[in-house]
Amino acid sequence: MNSLTTSWGEFTLSRFPEDPRDTLRAWDAADEYLLRHLKGIDDAPIDVSGTVVILGDRWGALATAIAGHRPVQITDSFLTQRATAANLARNGIPADSVRLLSTRDTPPDRIDVLLIRIPKSLALLEDQLHRLAPSVHEGTVVIGTGKVTEIHTSTLKLFERILGPTRTSLAVKKARLVFCTPDPALPRAESPWPRSYALPDGLGAASGMTVTNHAGVFCAERLDIGTRFFLGHLPRRRGAERVVDLGCGNGVVGTAAALANPDAEALFVDESHQAVASAEATFRANAGARTKAEFLVADGLTDVPPGSVDLVLNNPPFHSHQATTDTTAWRMFTGSRKALRPGGELWVIGNRHLGYHVKLRKLFGNCELVASDPKFVVLRAVKS
């Protein structure tokens, strides 16, 4: 937990879930640059008395700082929503000061100030600009912010193509601002998202499956090599059981498991609203009517009753924005152990160098190597 000092005030902020050992801050120079600009430290202040929308706020730093103007926060991340709520509370700010929306929700009808934290995914930015464009008017102030490494020529072209003329600021502390002047008369095509593609043969139960991806979901154009390897080594099981696709992405793994065992009940879980929407679309397009499934946007398996799951399939991420970390994987593993019944199994696909077998042995007391190639391993741990 750290203190952000700005011309808007001083705020105690933390990422979510809060970890006293975590040295990563809940904001960076890009957030500071935008807040400084809004106050008019380097130029005229920005009028934020109208409807303010914040897109892509990482951990709620922007929403917390300008909560007095009752902004609307739009994010794909469930963890961002939880972080924002927690940061508002720890700073004594009423929860209803910020309206929390997901990227799947309908945005406000009118937007007077649009603040955009440039996302890592250009596709997600494209989709969201298309969704927000009808609410933007000629007088809307549109300002983006990001690290210099996050803002590219393609980023600026998206703003220009969907909203209007765009320029950038000078870099300050390796951060930059993006200024866009909306042109309501600008002709624009519909968003190209979601997109679908068919899987090839040779993937077991997943062969020929139609996969749907909403913007921002990992590997939206094709099947990634890690998932392809995992699909070739999924457990072969039968009977009524509860199977979880944890960190489901587009849901291809969980859907393949459901197709292989139609008597199973599948649960698709991800902290990304876009991912869960993709998983549901993938499942509905391929699974039989009698195959049961639930779809949950959540912080891992936190909301799943202990001892209620037979099998967890997991491909844990090892990046959090620009940081490489195993924190998410560890939380997924510990959450899986809690959710599994005695004798229940956790199957994990991961890069060889990540050493997940060490963590799984420490947590479960066992870990079996199911399959490997020069890049990936599939591991199996059983709850005793």
NUZAKE-388294 format. One record per residue (C-alpha): residue in one letter; x negated, y negated, z. Coordinates in Angstrom, 2 decimals, always signed. Example, Ala and Ser with C-alpha at 12.3 -4.5 7.8 and 13.67 -1.06 7.14 Angstrom:
type: a	X: -12.30	Y: +4.50	Z: +7.80
type: s	X: -13.67	Y: +1.06	Z: +7.14
! end
This chain:
type: m	X: +0.00	Y: +0.00	Z: +0.00
type: n	X: -1.33	Y: -3.44	Z: -0.96
type: s	X: -0.28	Y: -7.07	Z: -0.88
type: l	X: +0.44	Y: -8.95	Z: -4.10
type: t	X: -0.05	Y: -12.70	Z: -3.65
type: t	X: +1.50	Y: -14.87	Z: -6.35
type: s	X: +3.08	Y: -18.30	Z: -6.70
type: w	X: +6.40	Y: -16.46	Z: -6.23
type: g	X: +5.32	Y: -15.37	Z: -2.77
type: e	X: +3.44	Y: -12.54	Z: -1.10
type: f	X: +4.80	Y: -9.02	Z: -1.43
type: t	X: +3.80	Y: -5.70	Z: +0.09
type: l	X: +4.04	Y: -3.11	Z: -2.67
type: s	X: +3.46	Y: +0.60	Z: -3.10
type: r	X: +3.86	Y: +3.23	Z: -5.77
type: f	X: +6.38	Y: +6.00	Z: -5.31
type: p	X: +6.15	Y: +8.43	Z: -3.69
type: e	X: +4.06	Y: +6.52	Z: -1.19
type: d	X: +0.73	Y: +8.16	Z: -0.36
type: p	X: -1.62	Y: +6.47	Z: +2.15
type: r	X: -4.57	Y: +8.11	Z: +0.36
type: d	X: -3.60	Y: +6.63	Z: -3.02
type: t	X: -5.97	Y: +3.83	Z: -4.01
type: l	X: -3.94	Y: +2.85	Z: -7.10
type: r	X: -1.98	Y: -0.39	Z: -6.81
type: a	X: +1.66	Y: -0.90	Z: -7.72
type: w	X: +0.77	Y: -3.77	Z: -10.07
type: d	X: -2.09	Y: -4.95	Z: -12.26
type: a	X: -3.44	Y: -8.04	Z: -14.02
type: a	X: -0.71	Y: -7.89	Z: -16.68
type: d	X: +2.00	Y: -8.29	Z: -14.02
type: e	X: +0.07	Y: -11.15	Z: -12.39
type: y	X: -0.39	Y: -12.93	Z: -15.72
type: l	X: +3.33	Y: -12.80	Z: -16.52
type: l	X: +4.38	Y: -14.02	Z: -13.06
type: r	X: +1.87	Y: -16.86	Z: -13.30
type: h	X: +3.21	Y: -17.86	Z: -16.71
type: l	X: +6.84	Y: -17.82	Z: -15.55
type: k	X: +5.99	Y: -20.26	Z: -12.74
type: g	X: +4.37	Y: -22.65	Z: -15.21
type: i	X: +0.90	Y: -22.53	Z: -13.69
type: d	X: -0.72	Y: -22.93	Z: -17.12
type: d	X: +2.22	Y: -24.44	Z: -19.03
type: a	X: +5.84	Y: -25.49	Z: -18.54
type: p	X: +7.80	Y: -23.19	Z: -16.19
type: i	X: +10.32	Y: -20.77	Z: -17.69
type: d	X: +14.01	Y: -21.24	Z: -16.88
type: v	X: +15.12	Y: -17.97	Z: -15.29
type: s	X: +18.55	Y: -19.14	Z: -14.18
type: g	X: +20.39	Y: -17.03	Z: -16.77
type: t	X: +20.56	Y: -13.26	Z: -17.21
type: v	X: +17.05	Y: -11.89	Z: -16.77
type: v	X: +16.21	Y: -8.38	Z: -18.01
type: i	X: +12.94	Y: -6.64	Z: -17.15
type: l	X: +12.07	Y: -3.72	Z: -19.42
type: g	X: +9.41	Y: -1.20	Z: -18.42
type: d	X: +8.51	Y: -2.54	Z: -14.96
type: r	X: +5.96	Y: +0.05	Z: -13.78
type: w	X: +6.56	Y: +0.21	Z: -10.01
type: g	X: +8.99	Y: -2.63	Z: -9.45
type: a	X: +6.41	Y: -5.40	Z: -8.90
type: l	X: +8.04	Y: -7.77	Z: -11.39
type: a	X: +11.58	Y: -7.08	Z: -10.18
type: t	X: +10.57	Y: -7.52	Z: -6.54
type: a	X: +8.76	Y: -10.81	Z: -7.20
type: i	X: +11.69	Y: -12.42	Z: -9.04
type: a	X: +14.48	Y: -10.66	Z: -7.14
type: g	X: +15.84	Y: -14.06	Z: -6.10
type: h	X: +17.08	Y: -14.50	Z: -9.66
type: r	X: +18.97	Y: -11.17	Z: -9.57
type: p	X: +17.30	Y: -9.54	Z: -12.60
type: v	X: +18.33	Y: -6.37	Z: -14.38
type: q	X: +15.61	Y: -3.73	Z: -14.50
type: i	X: +15.66	Y: -1.22	Z: -17.37
type: t	X: +13.32	Y: +1.76	Z: -17.12
type: d	X: +12.95	Y: +5.31	Z: -18.35
type: s	X: +11.41	Y: +6.36	Z: -15.05
type: f	X: +13.33	Y: +7.67	Z: -12.04
type: l	X: +10.19	Y: +7.12	Z: -9.95
type: t	X: +10.11	Y: +3.47	Z: -11.00
type: q	X: +13.69	Y: +3.08	Z: -9.83
type: r	X: +12.83	Y: +4.67	Z: -6.48
type: a	X: +9.69	Y: +2.53	Z: -6.19
type: t	X: +11.67	Y: -0.63	Z: -6.91
type: a	X: +14.28	Y: +0.19	Z: -4.27
type: a	X: +11.55	Y: +0.97	Z: -1.72
type: n	X: +9.58	Y: -2.19	Z: -2.49
type: l	X: +12.69	Y: -4.35	Z: -2.18
type: a	X: +13.42	Y: -2.79	Z: +1.20
type: r	X: +9.90	Y: -3.16	Z: +2.60
type: n	X: +9.95	Y: -6.85	Z: +1.68
type: g	X: +13.33	Y: -7.48	Z: +3.29
type: i	X: +15.11	Y: -8.08	Z: -0.04
type: p	X: +18.72	Y: -6.87	Z: -0.37
type: a	X: +19.02	Y: -3.80	Z: -2.60
type: d	X: +21.69	Y: -5.42	Z: -4.78
type: s	X: +19.29	Y: -8.24	Z: -5.74
type: v	X: +18.12	Y: -6.09	Z: -8.66
type: r	X: +20.45	Y: -4.11	Z: -10.90
type: l	X: +18.79	Y: -0.82	Z: -11.78
type: l	X: +19.56	Y: +0.61	Z: -15.23
type: s	X: +17.97	Y: +3.43	Z: -17.18
type: t	X: +16.99	Y: +3.36	Z: -20.84
type: r	X: +20.10	Y: +5.46	Z: -21.50
type: d	X: +22.49	Y: +2.92	Z: -19.94
type: t	X: +24.30	Y: +0.16	Z: -21.81
type: p	X: +22.31	Y: -3.09	Z: -21.46
type: p	X: +23.90	Y: -6.44	Z: -20.51
type: d	X: +25.98	Y: -8.09	Z: -23.24
type: r	X: +23.87	Y: -11.26	Z: -23.09
type: i	X: +20.18	Y: -11.63	Z: -22.24
type: d	X: +18.71	Y: -15.07	Z: -21.61
type: v	X: +15.22	Y: -14.01	Z: -20.50
type: l	X: +13.70	Y: -10.70	Z: -21.63
type: l	X: +10.49	Y: -9.65	Z: -19.89
type: i	X: +8.79	Y: -6.56	Z: -21.29
type: r	X: +6.00	Y: -4.58	Z: -19.73
type: i	X: +4.59	Y: -2.99	Z: -22.90
type: p	X: +5.02	Y: +0.81	Z: -22.56
type: k	X: +2.42	Y: +3.36	Z: -23.52
type: s	X: +4.88	Y: +4.81	Z: -26.03
type: l	X: +5.37	Y: +2.68	Z: -29.14
type: a	X: +8.43	Y: +4.79	Z: -29.98
type: l	X: +10.08	Y: +3.92	Z: -26.66
type: l	X: +9.42	Y: +0.22	Z: -27.26
type: e	X: +10.91	Y: +0.51	Z: -30.75
type: d	X: +14.05	Y: +2.25	Z: -29.50
type: q	X: +14.57	Y: -0.18	Z: -26.63
type: l	X: +14.08	Y: -3.28	Z: -28.78
type: h	X: +16.77	Y: -1.91	Z: -31.09
type: r	X: +19.08	Y: -1.34	Z: -28.10
type: l	X: +18.47	Y: -4.82	Z: -26.67
type: a	X: +18.46	Y: -6.81	Z: -29.91
type: p	X: +22.28	Y: -7.30	Z: -30.08
type: s	X: +22.18	Y: -8.94	Z: -26.63
type: v	X: +19.39	Y: -11.36	Z: -27.52
type: h	X: +20.35	Y: -14.81	Z: -28.85
type: e	X: +18.46	Y: -17.66	Z: -30.48
type: g	X: +17.63	Y: -19.25	Z: -27.14
type: t	X: +16.47	Y: -16.09	Z: -25.40
type: v	X: +12.97	Y: -16.29	Z: -23.95
type: v	X: +11.12	Y: -13.08	Z: -24.83
type: i	X: +7.77	Y: -12.42	Z: -23.18
type: g	X: +5.83	Y: -9.17	Z: -23.16
type: t	X: +2.83	Y: -8.34	Z: -21.03
type: g	X: +0.23	Y: -5.62	Z: -20.99
type: k	X: -3.44	Y: -4.80	Z: -20.77
type: v	X: -5.43	Y: -5.74	Z: -23.86
type: t	X: -5.82	Y: -2.03	Z: -24.64
type: e	X: -2.01	Y: -1.60	Z: -24.63
type: i	X: -1.19	Y: -4.32	Z: -27.17
type: h	X: -1.98	Y: -3.54	Z: -30.80
type: t	X: -1.11	Y: -4.93	Z: -34.21
type: s	X: +1.59	Y: -2.25	Z: -34.46
type: t	X: +3.08	Y: -3.56	Z: -31.20
type: l	X: +3.39	Y: -7.08	Z: -32.57
type: k	X: +4.82	Y: -5.82	Z: -35.85
type: l	X: +7.60	Y: -4.05	Z: -33.94
type: f	X: +8.59	Y: -7.30	Z: -32.20
type: e	X: +8.53	Y: -9.16	Z: -35.50
type: r	X: +10.53	Y: -6.52	Z: -37.37
type: i	X: +13.25	Y: -6.11	Z: -34.75
type: l	X: +13.47	Y: -9.45	Z: -32.91
type: g	X: +11.58	Y: -12.22	Z: -34.72
type: p	X: +8.28	Y: -14.14	Z: -35.09
type: t	X: +5.66	Y: -13.05	Z: -32.57
type: r	X: +2.31	Y: -14.31	Z: -31.30
type: t	X: -0.05	Y: -13.45	Z: -28.46
type: s	X: -1.82	Y: -15.38	Z: -25.73
type: l	X: -5.48	Y: -15.47	Z: -24.88
type: a	X: -6.69	Y: -12.60	Z: -22.74
type: v	X: -6.98	Y: -13.17	Z: -18.98
type: k	X: -8.53	Y: -10.45	Z: -16.77
type: k	X: -8.16	Y: -8.02	Z: -19.69
type: a	X: -4.42	Y: -8.72	Z: -19.92
type: r	X: -2.43	Y: -10.50	Z: -22.60
type: l	X: +1.04	Y: -11.95	Z: -23.10
type: v	X: +3.28	Y: -11.50	Z: -26.15
type: f	X: +5.64	Y: -14.35	Z: -27.13
type: c	X: +8.53	Y: -13.61	Z: -29.45
type: t	X: +11.02	Y: -16.12	Z: -30.89
type: p	X: +14.31	Y: -14.27	Z: -31.55
type: d	X: +15.93	Y: -14.61	Z: -34.96
type: p	X: +19.54	Y: -13.36	Z: -34.69
type: a	X: +19.87	Y: -13.46	Z: -38.48
type: l	X: +16.98	Y: -11.05	Z: -38.95
type: p	X: +18.17	Y: -7.95	Z: -40.85
type: r	X: +17.25	Y: -4.78	Z: -39.03
type: a	X: +17.86	Y: -1.10	Z: -39.60
type: e	X: +19.30	Y: +1.18	Z: -36.95
type: s	X: +16.98	Y: +2.83	Z: -34.47
type: p	X: +15.40	Y: +5.97	Z: -35.94
type: w	X: +15.80	Y: +7.72	Z: -32.59
type: p	X: +16.56	Y: +10.43	Z: -31.60
type: r	X: +14.77	Y: +12.73	Z: -34.01
type: s	X: +15.06	Y: +16.48	Z: -34.54
type: y	X: +12.93	Y: +19.20	Z: -36.08
type: a	X: +13.09	Y: +22.98	Z: -36.44
type: l	X: +10.53	Y: +25.29	Z: -34.87
type: p	X: +8.78	Y: +27.86	Z: -37.07
type: d	X: +9.01	Y: +31.62	Z: -36.71
type: g	X: +6.64	Y: +33.57	Z: -34.50
type: l	X: +7.63	Y: +31.84	Z: -31.24
type: g	X: +9.77	Y: +34.56	Z: -29.71
type: a	X: +13.14	Y: +33.35	Z: -28.50
type: a	X: +12.24	Y: +29.82	Z: -29.59
type: s	X: +11.80	Y: +30.79	Z: -33.26
type: g	X: +13.92	Y: +28.59	Z: -35.53
type: m	X: +15.14	Y: +26.49	Z: -32.62
type: t	X: +16.27	Y: +22.91	Z: -33.34
type: v	X: +14.43	Y: +20.51	Z: -31.01
type: t	X: +15.74	Y: +17.01	Z: -30.30
type: n	X: +13.54	Y: +14.19	Z: -29.02
type: h	X: +14.63	Y: +10.81	Z: -27.78
type: a	X: +12.07	Y: +8.01	Z: -28.02
type: g	X: +9.14	Y: +8.23	Z: -25.64
type: v	X: +9.25	Y: +11.99	Z: -25.09
type: f	X: +5.94	Y: +13.81	Z: -25.47
type: c	X: +5.21	Y: +15.19	Z: -28.96
type: a	X: +8.37	Y: +13.89	Z: -30.62
type: e	X: +7.31	Y: +14.86	Z: -34.14
type: r	X: +6.11	Y: +18.44	Z: -33.66
type: l	X: +5.53	Y: +21.19	Z: -31.12
type: d	X: +2.36	Y: +20.55	Z: -29.11
type: i	X: -0.24	Y: +23.29	Z: -28.93
type: g	X: +0.07	Y: +23.77	Z: -25.16
type: t	X: +3.80	Y: +24.40	Z: -25.33
type: r	X: +3.29	Y: +26.67	Z: -28.35
type: f	X: +0.85	Y: +28.78	Z: -26.31
type: f	X: +3.23	Y: +28.85	Z: -23.32
type: l	X: +6.15	Y: +29.99	Z: -25.50
type: g	X: +4.10	Y: +32.98	Z: -26.60
type: h	X: +3.56	Y: +34.11	Z: -23.01
type: l	X: +6.81	Y: +33.38	Z: -21.16
type: p	X: +7.98	Y: +36.02	Z: -18.65
type: r	X: +10.43	Y: +38.58	Z: -19.98
type: r	X: +13.27	Y: +38.76	Z: -17.49
type: r	X: +16.89	Y: +39.90	Z: -17.43
type: g	X: +19.91	Y: +39.37	Z: -15.23
type: a	X: +21.59	Y: +36.59	Z: -13.35
type: e	X: +18.94	Y: +34.27	Z: -11.94
type: r	X: +18.21	Y: +30.58	Z: -11.59
type: v	X: +15.44	Y: +29.32	Z: -13.86
type: v	X: +13.94	Y: +25.82	Z: -13.69
type: d	X: +12.18	Y: +23.99	Z: -16.52
type: l	X: +10.26	Y: +21.54	Z: -14.32
type: g	X: +9.01	Y: +18.46	Z: -16.15
type: c	X: +11.20	Y: +19.68	Z: -18.99
type: g	X: +10.38	Y: +17.11	Z: -21.68
type: n	X: +12.50	Y: +18.02	Z: -24.68
type: g	X: +13.62	Y: +21.24	Z: -22.99
type: v	X: +12.14	Y: +23.69	Z: -25.47
type: v	X: +10.63	Y: +25.96	Z: -22.78
type: g	X: +13.77	Y: +26.15	Z: -20.65
type: t	X: +15.97	Y: +26.68	Z: -23.68
type: a	X: +13.72	Y: +29.50	Z: -24.89
type: a	X: +14.00	Y: +31.14	Z: -21.47
type: a	X: +17.80	Y: +30.78	Z: -21.56
type: l	X: +17.99	Y: +32.29	Z: -25.04
type: a	X: +15.86	Y: +35.25	Z: -23.92
type: n	X: +18.07	Y: +35.81	Z: -20.87
type: p	X: +21.63	Y: +34.56	Z: -21.52
type: d	X: +22.71	Y: +35.69	Z: -18.03
type: a	X: +20.37	Y: +33.19	Z: -16.40
type: e	X: +21.39	Y: +29.73	Z: -15.23
type: a	X: +18.91	Y: +27.08	Z: -16.38
type: l	X: +18.05	Y: +23.83	Z: -14.62
type: f	X: +16.18	Y: +21.15	Z: -16.56
type: v	X: +14.40	Y: +18.57	Z: -14.41
type: d	X: +12.35	Y: +15.52	Z: -15.34
type: e	X: +11.76	Y: +12.06	Z: -13.96
type: s	X: +12.27	Y: +10.63	Z: -17.46
type: h	X: +15.83	Y: +9.77	Z: -18.46
type: q	X: +14.83	Y: +10.09	Z: -22.11
type: a	X: +13.40	Y: +13.56	Z: -21.51
type: v	X: +16.48	Y: +14.92	Z: -19.75
type: a	X: +18.71	Y: +13.55	Z: -22.53
type: s	X: +16.43	Y: +15.29	Z: -25.05
type: a	X: +16.52	Y: +18.57	Z: -23.10
type: e	X: +20.30	Y: +18.54	Z: -22.99
type: a	X: +20.54	Y: +17.87	Z: -26.72
type: t	X: +18.05	Y: +20.68	Z: -27.46
type: f	X: +19.90	Y: +23.12	Z: -25.20
type: r	X: +23.37	Y: +22.28	Z: -26.58
type: a	X: +22.15	Y: +22.74	Z: -30.15
type: n	X: +20.75	Y: +26.23	Z: -29.52
type: a	X: +22.23	Y: +28.01	Z: -26.51
type: g	X: +25.41	Y: +30.03	Z: -26.54
type: a	X: +28.56	Y: +28.68	Z: -24.95
type: r	X: +28.40	Y: +31.08	Z: -22.02
type: t	X: +24.83	Y: +30.15	Z: -21.08
type: k	X: +24.91	Y: +27.88	Z: -18.03
type: a	X: +22.66	Y: +24.85	Z: -17.57
type: e	X: +22.25	Y: +21.76	Z: -15.41
type: f	X: +20.32	Y: +18.62	Z: -16.25
type: l	X: +18.76	Y: +16.54	Z: -13.51
type: v	X: +16.80	Y: +13.27	Z: -13.53
type: a	X: +14.87	Y: +13.45	Z: -10.27
type: d	X: +11.61	Y: +13.39	Z: -8.36
type: g	X: +10.64	Y: +16.95	Z: -9.16
type: l	X: +12.53	Y: +19.53	Z: -7.10
type: t	X: +13.15	Y: +17.22	Z: -4.14
type: d	X: +16.92	Y: +17.51	Z: -4.54
type: v	X: +16.99	Y: +21.28	Z: -5.18
type: p	X: +18.02	Y: +23.38	Z: -2.14
type: p	X: +15.16	Y: +25.39	Z: -0.60
type: g	X: +15.08	Y: +29.08	Z: -1.51
type: s	X: +17.57	Y: +28.72	Z: -4.36
type: v	X: +15.38	Y: +29.37	Z: -7.43
type: d	X: +14.02	Y: +32.59	Z: -8.97
type: l	X: +11.66	Y: +31.22	Z: -11.61
type: v	X: +9.98	Y: +27.87	Z: -12.27
type: l	X: +8.34	Y: +27.13	Z: -15.62
type: n	X: +6.00	Y: +24.13	Z: -15.49
type: n	X: +3.66	Y: +22.16	Z: -17.73
type: p	X: +2.55	Y: +19.41	Z: -15.31
type: p	X: +1.34	Y: +16.04	Z: -16.60
type: f	X: -2.09	Y: +14.88	Z: -15.49
type: h	X: -1.74	Y: +11.18	Z: -16.39
type: s	X: +0.15	Y: +8.42	Z: -14.59
type: h	X: +0.14	Y: +5.49	Z: -17.00
type: q	X: -3.61	Y: +4.95	Z: -17.62
type: a	X: -4.80	Y: +6.91	Z: -14.57
type: t	X: -5.86	Y: +10.56	Z: -14.61
type: t	X: -4.57	Y: +12.29	Z: -11.48
type: d	X: -3.50	Y: +15.69	Z: -10.18
type: t	X: -1.06	Y: +14.16	Z: -7.69
type: t	X: +2.00	Y: +14.93	Z: -9.83
type: a	X: +0.90	Y: +18.52	Z: -10.41
type: w	X: +0.37	Y: +19.10	Z: -6.69
type: r	X: +3.83	Y: +17.69	Z: -5.88
type: m	X: +5.36	Y: +19.94	Z: -8.55
type: f	X: +3.60	Y: +22.99	Z: -7.13
type: t	X: +4.58	Y: +22.27	Z: -3.52
type: g	X: +8.14	Y: +21.48	Z: -4.57
type: s	X: +8.31	Y: +24.73	Z: -6.51
type: r	X: +7.14	Y: +26.79	Z: -3.55
type: k	X: +9.83	Y: +25.23	Z: -1.37
type: a	X: +12.59	Y: +25.77	Z: -3.96
type: l	X: +11.66	Y: +29.39	Z: -4.79
type: r	X: +13.20	Y: +32.37	Z: -3.06
type: p	X: +10.83	Y: +34.96	Z: -1.54
type: g	X: +9.50	Y: +36.89	Z: -4.52
type: g	X: +10.24	Y: +33.96	Z: -6.83
type: e	X: +7.62	Y: +33.01	Z: -9.39
type: l	X: +5.98	Y: +29.81	Z: -10.62
type: w	X: +4.52	Y: +29.99	Z: -14.13
type: v	X: +2.19	Y: +27.15	Z: -15.13
type: i	X: +0.56	Y: +26.16	Z: -18.41
type: g	X: -2.45	Y: +23.85	Z: -18.15
type: n	X: -5.79	Y: +22.89	Z: -19.62
type: r	X: -8.55	Y: +25.23	Z: -18.43
type: h	X: -10.66	Y: +22.42	Z: -16.98
type: l	X: -7.93	Y: +21.24	Z: -14.59
type: g	X: -8.50	Y: +24.16	Z: -12.25
type: y	X: -4.87	Y: +24.68	Z: -11.28
type: h	X: -5.67	Y: +28.21	Z: -10.10
type: v	X: -7.48	Y: +26.76	Z: -7.08
type: k	X: -4.45	Y: +24.74	Z: -5.99
type: l	X: -2.05	Y: +27.60	Z: -6.58
type: r	X: -4.13	Y: +30.06	Z: -4.54
type: k	X: -4.34	Y: +27.54	Z: -1.71
type: l	X: -0.59	Y: +26.97	Z: -1.75
type: f	X: +0.81	Y: +30.43	Z: -2.57
type: g	X: -2.03	Y: +32.64	Z: -1.40
type: n	X: -2.19	Y: +34.22	Z: -4.85
type: c	X: -2.58	Y: +33.33	Z: -8.50
type: e	X: -2.74	Y: +35.59	Z: -11.55
type: l	X: -4.17	Y: +34.69	Z: -14.94
type: v	X: -1.48	Y: +35.75	Z: -17.44
type: a	X: -3.11	Y: +34.51	Z: -20.65
type: s	X: -5.86	Y: +32.20	Z: -21.84
type: d	X: -7.53	Y: +30.78	Z: -24.89
type: p	X: -10.48	Y: +28.36	Z: -25.21
type: k	X: -8.25	Y: +25.41	Z: -24.20
type: f	X: -5.31	Y: +26.64	Z: -22.08
type: v	X: -4.43	Y: +29.05	Z: -19.30
type: v	X: -1.06	Y: +30.44	Z: -18.24
type: l	X: -0.95	Y: +31.12	Z: -14.51
type: r	X: +1.53	Y: +33.01	Z: -12.30
type: a	X: +1.99	Y: +32.50	Z: -8.58
type: v	X: +4.48	Y: +34.45	Z: -6.43
type: k	X: +6.10	Y: +33.19	Z: -3.24
type: s	X: +5.64	Y: +35.71	Z: -0.47
! end
